[in-house]
Amino acid sequence: MTTTTLHFRGDDEVHVWCADPSELERNGLIGPAHALLAAEEIARLRRFHFDSDRLLFLATRVLVRQVLSRYESVAPDAWTFVANAHGRPEIAGPKSELRFNLSNTPGLVVCAVTREVDVGVDVESLARTKPIENFDHFLAPREAQALRLLTAAEQASRFFAYWTLKESYIKARGLGLVIPLDRFWFTIQANRPPRVEIDPKLLDSGDAWLFAQLRPTRQHLVAVCVRRRRRTEVNVVLRWHHFR
């Protein structure tokens, strides 16, 4: 049984845990990692065609189990999960006030954790091919217009900033791509948290959410979305997890 060691300092604190999936291979942990997974997770793992995709999935599932056990006296293999109607994983048991969200990309897996507060997280590798020539398909008109005013060198980083923020919001709401990407848009200004405006037809308000962006490595960008309680900014604590 894992001893509880971590606590949240406030209702609006978010802990963002990052891990390097290659640690599982380097430290000879592939076998022990498989032993932590439920039968359904093993079945999903086997459906991946490429070794790199299997490693990312395995690392993500081990990360959430080991991270949650830092907060609750629950063994990592004792957690059970259920997906909502749109695929977002949530804790099925044991009963817990913890909420989490997951994301992965080549070289990094991420788990954001809160207590009782909706949270979404997205990570992207900045080394990926950037679909700048087709950005209108991924952004709201205001975002696309703002992107056109930037230099070519600036456009790539701004595109990924918009994209990760959009993904974090969609995941925090737990509705997947039911939410049209052009019905909400972000304003990004230096030294200020990102702000979102939302079409009233989506039955939501930008004032209900807080956002933050992180650079855990030189090659990765992370966006976090958390439902607002009282604070005017989200208090994000970045932590690194080493597989064991």
C-alpha positions in Angstrom: 0.0 0.0 0.0 1.3 3.5 -0.9 1.6 6.1 1.8 -0.1 9.4 1.2 2.5 12.1 0.9 1.0 14.9 -1.2 -1.7 17.5 -0.6 -3.1 20.5 -2.4 -2.5 23.8 -0.7 -5.8 25.3 -2.1 -8.9 24.4 -4.1 -7.5 26.0 -7.3 -4.1 24.3 -7.3 -3.3 21.9 -10.1 -0.4 19.5 -10.1 1.0 18.7 -13.5 3.1 15.6 -13.5 5.5 14.9 -16.4 7.4 11.7 -17.2 9.8 10.4 -19.9 8.2 7.2 -21.4 11.7 5.9 -22.4 12.5 5.4 -18.7 10.4 2.3 -18.7 12.7 0.7 -21.3 16.0 2.1 -19.9 15.2 0.9 -16.4 13.9 -2.5 -17.4 10.3 -1.7 -16.2 8.2 -2.9 -19.1 7.3 -6.2 -17.3 6.4 -4.5 -14.0 4.5 -1.8 -15.9 2.3 -4.4 -17.6 1.5 -6.0 -14.3 -0.1 -2.7 -13.1 -2.6 -2.6 -15.9 -6.2 -4.0 -15.9 -7.2 -6.5 -18.5 -9.0 -3.8 -20.6 -5.9 -1.7 -20.7 -3.8 -4.7 -21.8 -6.3 -5.3 -24.6 -6.0 -1.7 -25.7 -2.3 -1.8 -25.5 -2.1 -4.9 -27.8 -4.2 -3.1 -30.5 -1.4 -0.6 -31.2 0.6 -1.5 -34.3 3.8 0.5 -33.5 6.2 -0.1 -30.6 6.4 3.6 -30.0 2.6 4.0 -29.6 2.5 1.0 -27.3 5.2 2.6 -25.1 3.4 5.9 -24.9 0.1 4.2 -24.0 1.8 2.0 -21.4 3.7 5.0 -19.8 0.5 7.1 -19.7 -1.5 4.4 -17.9 1.3 3.7 -15.4 1.8 7.4 -14.8 -1.8 8.0 -13.8 -1.8 5.0 -11.5 1.4 5.8 -9.7 0.6 9.6 -9.5 -2.8 9.0 -8.0 -1.3 6.8 -5.4 0.9 9.7 -4.3 -2.3 11.3 -2.9 -4.4 8.4 -1.7 -3.4 5.3 0.3 -4.2 3.1 -2.7 -1.9 0.7 -4.5 -1.3 1.7 -8.1 -2.8 -1.5 -9.5 -5.9 -1.1 -7.4 -7.3 1.9 -9.2 -10.2 1.3 -11.6 -11.3 3.7 -14.4 -14.3 4.4 -16.5 -14.6 6.5 -19.7 -17.4 9.0 -20.0 -19.7 9.1 -23.0 -17.0 11.0 -25.0 -14.1 8.9 -23.9 -12.6 10.9 -21.0 -11.2 8.6 -18.4 -12.3 9.1 -14.8 -11.8 7.3 -11.5 -14.3 4.4 -10.9 -12.8 3.2 -7.7 -11.8 3.4 -5.0 -13.9 6.4 -4.2 -11.8 9.6 -4.4 -12.2 13.3 -4.7 -9.3 13.4 -7.1 -9.8 14.5 -10.7 -7.3 14.0 -13.5 -6.6 14.3 -17.2 -4.0 12.8 -19.4 -2.0 13.6 -22.5 1.0 12.3 -24.3 3.2 13.0 -27.3 6.5 11.6 -28.4 9.0 12.0 -25.6 6.6 13.0 -22.8 3.5 11.8 -20.9 1.5 14.2 -18.7 -1.0 13.8 -15.9 -2.8 16.8 -14.4 -4.4 16.3 -11.0 -6.9 18.4 -9.0 -9.3 17.8 -6.1 -12.9 18.0 -7.1 -12.3 20.4 -9.9 -12.7 19.8 -13.7 -9.3 19.8 -15.4 -7.9 19.3 -18.9 -4.3 19.1 -20.1 -2.7 18.8 -23.5 0.9 18.4 -24.5 2.5 18.7 -28.0 6.0 18.1 -29.3 7.3 21.3 -31.0 9.3 19.0 -33.3 6.1 17.8 -35.0 5.1 18.9 -38.5 3.1 22.1 -38.1 0.0 22.4 -40.4 0.4 26.2 -40.8 -0.8 26.2 -44.4 -4.2 24.8 -43.2 -4.5 26.5 -39.8 -8.0 28.0 -40.7 -9.3 24.4 -40.3 -8.1 24.2 -36.7 -8.7 27.7 -35.4 -11.5 30.3 -34.9 -11.4 33.2 -37.3 -10.0 35.6 -34.7 -7.2 33.3 -33.9 -6.4 32.8 -37.6 -6.4 36.5 -38.2 -4.0 37.0 -35.2 -1.7 34.3 -36.6 -1.5 36.0 -40.0 -0.1 39.1 -38.4 2.9 37.2 -37.0 6.2 36.5 -38.8 6.7 33.0 -40.3 9.0 32.2 -37.4 6.4 33.2 -34.8 3.5 31.4 -36.4 4.5 27.9 -35.6 4.8 28.5 -31.8 1.6 30.5 -31.7 -0.3 27.8 -33.6 0.8 25.2 -31.0 -0.1 27.6 -28.2 -3.7 27.9 -29.6 -4.0 24.2 -30.3 -2.9 23.0 -26.8 -5.2 25.5 -25.2 -8.1 24.4 -27.3 -7.5 20.8 -26.5 -7.1 21.4 -22.8 -10.5 23.2 -22.8 -12.3 20.5 -24.7 -10.8 17.8 -22.4 -11.7 19.7 -19.3 -15.4 19.8 -20.4 -15.3 16.1 -21.2 -17.2 16.6 -24.5 -14.5 15.8 -27.0 -14.9 17.1 -30.6 -18.6 17.7 -30.0 -17.3 21.2 -29.3 -16.6 23.0 -32.7 -13.1 24.4 -32.7 -14.3 27.7 -34.3 -16.8 28.4 -31.5 -14.3 29.5 -28.9 -11.1 31.5 -29.2 -8.1 32.6 -27.2 -6.3 35.8 -26.6 -2.6 35.4 -25.8 -0.6 38.3 -24.5 2.9 38.4 -23.0 3.1 38.1 -19.2 -0.6 37.5 -18.9 -2.6 34.2 -18.6 -4.4 33.1 -21.8 -8.0 34.2 -21.9 -10.9 32.5 -23.7 -14.1 33.8 -25.3 -16.9 31.3 -26.0 -19.8 31.4 -28.3 -23.0 31.6 -26.2 -24.4 28.7 -28.2 -21.9 26.4 -26.4 -23.7 27.1 -23.2 -20.5 28.1 -21.4 -18.7 31.2 -20.3 -15.0 32.1 -20.5 -15.1 33.4 -17.0 -15.7 29.8 -15.8 -12.2 28.7 -16.7 -8.6 29.5 -15.9 -5.6 28.6 -18.2 -1.9 28.2 -18.0 0.9 27.1 -20.3 4.2 25.4 -19.4 7.4 24.4 -21.1 8.6 21.3 -19.2 11.3 20.7 -21.8 12.7 22.7 -24.7 10.7 20.5 -27.1 7.3 20.3 -25.4 4.5 22.7 -24.7 1.8 21.9 -22.1 -1.6 23.7 -21.7 -3.7 23.4 -18.6 -7.4 24.3 -18.2 -9.2 24.2 -14.8 -12.6 25.3 -13.7 -12.5 28.5 -11.8 -13.4 28.6 -8.1 -12.1 31.8 -6.5 -8.7 32.6 -7.8 -8.0 34.9 -10.7 -5.1 32.8 -11.9 -4.6 29.0 -11.9 -1.9 27.9 -9.4 0.0 25.3 -11.4 2.7 23.1 -9.8 4.9 21.3 -12.3 6.4 18.0 -11.0 8.4 15.2 -12.5 7.6 11.6 -12.0 10.2 8.8 -12.3 8.8 5.4 -13.0 9.4 2.7 -10.4 
